[in-house]
Amino acid sequence: MKAEEKFKQAVTFHQTGQLPQAQSLCEEVLETRPRHVDSIHLLGVIAYQTKKHQRAVELISKAIELNPTNAAFHSNRGLVLQELKQLDAAVASYDKAIALKADFAEAYYNRGNALQELEQLEVALASYDKAIALKADYAEAYSNRGNALQKLKQLDAAVASYDKAIALKADYAEAHSNRGLVLQELKQLDAAVAGYDKAIAFKADYAEAYYNRGNALQELGQLEAAVASYDKAIALKANYAEACSNRGNALQKLGRLDAAVASYDIAIALNVDFAEAYSNRGLALQKLKQLAAAVASYEKAITLKDDYAEAYYNHGNALQELKQLDVAAASYDKAIALKADFAEAYYNRGNVLQKLEQLDAAVASYDKAIALNANYAEAYSNRGLALQNLKQLDAAVTNYNKAIALNADFADPHWNKSLALLLNGDFDRGWEEYEWRWMCKTLEIPKLNCSQPLWLGNDSIVGRTILIHSEQGFGDTIQFCRYAKLVAELGARVILQVQEPLINLFATLEGVTKLIASGPFPDIDFHCPLLSLPLAFKTSIKTIPASIKYLHSDSSKVVEWKSKLGAKIKPRIGLAWSGRATHKNDHNRSLLLSQLIQHVPKDLQYVSLQKEIRDVDRPTLQSNPHILNFDYEINDFSDTAALCELMDVVISVDTSVAHLAGALGKSTWLLLPFVPDWRWLLDRGDSPWYPTVTLYRQEAIGNWRSVLERIRADLLHLN
């Protein structure tokens, strides 16, 4: 068989996809005719098709040496160079092909593809346009032209280009899928899903279309359908890390957090450098309250991508939950350095600074968040809190009002506004706003499951039965149980529900028909939470029901505790230096016993009124045996009340013991932080709620020294 006949047969084999046979025949031709340029070129094309790209370049370049005027040789050499990512050289090859053949539409098209990879998008467009001008039915050129327009953010023009490609080639799956991507970017999500569906209908194994369909469905909030679409993509392409990661995102939104973490784990196993998967995995772990693991996941994301502002931000959030506040602040600082307009990072940085009591810096951080997002209601609300903690109450209320104006249903600023108003003595407006506590998610006050109507003073209750129920801490219940008498005086039968440890103490509380600790509740006509009673009675500072003594200790228990204390030979001082450790303001209101004991005179008798002794305080108690401690013998508040009765003075931080001593009419010295709880008001040494209570206030944030020195001086005077 002659060389030309062999070559023609090789071409036939090549056209029918029988590449080994075509290659063998070309090699036979070259044995007898080593300069047979077409065989050399075809061998180069076959090498390209079999992924032997360097060999392909050598062969096609040799063909060009033998025949430098063949435009197709130059164009195919461009294809191989493009595959090798030698893009500038590829463009030069296409240019040579076009110079040799001005109407070479395919060379213009491939040149456009190389230029698009080089991000020379405008030049790429011009090349596609030239290809289309030469070949009006060039669907591929229209489709890739759409890709370039999409990158240039000329989205409507991109859709039009895809439409043209699809009009020329109705089953063009890639054009349908890429059109869907642009529609998704235009937020035409239903149309995008329809585009992906069309692509899948024409190409059933189109994993990328299933993946992008999942992304669009996730944006639409159709999360179960999104997961199913990702599952299909992964079934078609087992190593599809991006699909596994975004599947994790959808599962996280569905609240299926363990499954989300597992999906991220698969993504990371497939791509160990997948920073986004590590970051989103951290979010899921954080929601699972696996905070240390979340921090580690964020840190891995940051290691892989050191400019990952969102990972630094989420890292800060997890550290804040772990109460590692200084490190959290540094993480927010890094996020802000990387993304100057990161309003959320400024906001949460403000929250951390506020917890660190760097209040002026916190306000400045909220200011920046608000400057970046004028509608940032949460930033206004928390800025108000910082100003309130600086005793700038009018400015705080202004900020709460701004937050409410931006989001009328936002409970937190209503609640915080109530506290500012009440602290400032504005009870008229304060009690109204205080009702927002039920909607405030951060408080999580359990709401009574009661079908009977709420009574707020507007309905007659003569001859009716009303349930008054506790809602917050022991101190709140002790303070507001005084209203039971007023309710009874309106002609109602009062059932009072309080916490179990208060039952014995409240046994003789005036106005109460029946005292209970929990449900089921007897038949009632109305109910009212204890802390809504001031609103019901329109209480002002002047009308606070402030009896000197409205609770009474059990006389038999007083005798019992008198015996335990022994003979009194010096003034007895009851001490309560810390409240509940889980209280959100515990760091401001509680003391260490060691702080207190170094300031009080030693020649008095001290009695601990603490039922709960923290581990940090036990060594101080053990090294100060003159402080009598009965924590294991105090069963409930009736025991604490009996002990209080036997004291000359009760010294307490703002906790339930202070309320108890005040309600018993005992001389009580109350130690208050710079900005106290609302009930203690501002800038006064007495309390309208408790006539026998004297207030000792911090003069600067966190400074107990001056308070304790005044306590010492007054104790010396007492002695």
Secondary structure, DSSP 8 states (H G I E B T S, - for coil): --HHHHHHHHHHHHHTT-HHHHHHHHHHHHHH-TT-HHHHHHHHHHHHHTT-HHHHHHHHHHHHHH-TT-HHHHHHHHHHHHHTT-HHHHHHHHHHHHHH-TT-HHHHHHHHHHHHHTT-HHHHHHHHHHHHHH-TT-HHHHHHHHHHHHHTT-HHHHHHHHHHHHHH-TT-HHHHHHHHHHHHHTT-HHHHHHHHHHHHHH-TT-HHHHHHHHHHHHHTT-HHHHHHHHHHHHHH-TT-HHHHHHHHHHHHHTT-HHHHHHHHHHHHHH-TT-HHHHHHHHHHHHHTT-HHHHHHHHHHHHHH-TT-HHHHHHHHHHHHHTT-HHHHHHHHHHHHHH-TT-HHHHHHHHHHHHHTT-HHHHHHHHHHHHHH-TT-HHHHHHHHHHHHHTT-HHHHHHHHHHHHHH-TT-HHHHHHHHHHHHHTT-HHHHHHHHGGGGG-TTT--------S-B-SSSS--TT-EEEEE--S-HHHHHHHTTHHHHHHHTT-EEEEE--GGGTTGGGG-TT-SEEESSSS----SEEEEGGGHHHHTT--GGG----S------HHHHHHHHHHH----S-EEEEE----TTSTTHHHH---HHHHHTTS-TTSEEEE--SS--GGGHHHHHT-TTEE--TTT--SHHHHHHHHHT-SEEEEESSHHHHHHHHTT--EEEEE-SS--GGG-SS-SB-SS-TTEEEEE-SSTT--HHHHHHHHHHHHHH-
